[in-house]
Amino acid sequence: KAGVTQTPRYLIKTRGQQVTLSCSPISGHRSVSWYQQTPGQGLQFLFEYFSETQRNKGNFPGRFSGRQFSNSRSEMNVSTLELGDSALYLCASSFRDNPYEQYFGPGTRLTVT
Amino acid sequence: AQSVTQLDSQVPVFEEAPVELRCNYSSSVSVYLFWYVQYPNQGLQLLLKYLSGSTLVKGINGFEAEFNKSQTSFHLRKPSVHISDTAEYFCAVSEYGNQFYFGTGTSLTVIP
C-alpha cells in the first residue's frame, strides 16, 4: 500500500506570494492533518480535515487555510508569504477508527526569500 | 492546550550504550502518549504509543517507554543503541486522538 505522498517536495517562493501544497493520504484514510515544522518551534499543528470538513484548527493566522476533497486528498494554502513561513510542512493521515496512528508524509520544504 | 517538554535537545551516546530520552507533558486529564522518530529528509514514523493498560510500552527497533502519571512523564529508553538509531525523536500527546501536540525534539547521535 502506498504511503502518504506530498507534492512538491521542495518549493522556493518570494515574500508576498501565495503557495499551495498537496497531500494524498494512504488509501482508505479519511483524516488528514497538517503540521508546520521549524527548528525553533518543533512541530505545530495547523489543522485537521475529516470527510471534507475541518475538524480541528491550531493557532495559526488566517493566511493559512486548507481543504479536503471527496477522495480525501488535501491541500493547504498560505497567502501573503512571510519569511517566517519557511518550514517543513508535514501531512499525516489516519483511519477514522484509529486516530492514534498517524502516518506521515515526507513533507514539503518551503523556503521564502 | 497541552504542552510537551523534551528536556534534552541533543543527546550523544556511544554505540551499544543505553540511552534515555526524556519527555514531560502538562495535563491533568487522561492523555495518549506517543514517540516518533524522524530520519533525515523523511517524515515521522511512529515508534510506540501508550493508550491504556500497562505503563511499560514496547515499540519498534528495541525501544520502550514508561508512562508515569504522577510525574507526567513518558521517557523513551533503549538498552543498547546502534548507529542506525541516529535521528530526531519527538514525543507527542493527544487528549482525544484528533489533535496532537509535539515536543521540540531530541537529536540522538550515536557515536561509533
Contacts between the chains, C-beta under 8 A, distances in Angstrom:
chain1	res1	chain2	res2	distance
A	4	B	43	7.1
A	31	B	98	7.4
A	33	B	99	8.0
A	33	B	100	7.4
A	35	B	102	7.6
A	40	B	104	7.8
A	41	B	104	7.1
A	42	B	90	7.2
A	42	B	102	5.4
A	42	B	103	6.2
A	42	B	104	3.6
A	42	B	105	5.5
A	43	B	44	7.9
A	43	B	90	6.6
A	43	B	92	7.8
A	43	B	102	3.9
A	43	B	105	7.9
A	44	B	102	7.6
A	45	B	99	5.8
A	45	B	100	6.3
A	45	B	101	7.0
A	45	B	102	8.0
A	48	B	98	5.9
A	48	B	99	6.6
A	50	B	98	7.9
A	55	B	98	6.2
A	56	B	98	5.6
A	56	B	99	4.8
A	58	B	99	7.7
A	59	B	1	7.9
A	90	B	43	5.8
A	90	B	44	7.0
A	92	B	43	7.7
A	92	B	44	7.6
A	99	B	94	8.0
A	99	B	96	8.0
A	99	B	97	3.6
A	99	B	98	5.5
A	100	B	32	5.7
A	100	B	34	7.5
A	100	B	49	5.9
A	100	B	51	6.1
A	100	B	94	7.0
A	100	B	97	5.1
A	101	B	46	6.1
A	101	B	49	7.4
A	102	B	44	7.9
A	102	B	46	7.1
A	102	B	100	7.0
A	103	B	46	7.9
A	104	B	36	7.7
A	104	B	43	3.4
A	104	B	44	4.3
A	104	B	45	7.2
A	105	B	43	5.1
A	106	B	41	7.0
A	106	B	42	5.6
A	106	B	43	4.9
A	107	B	43	5.7
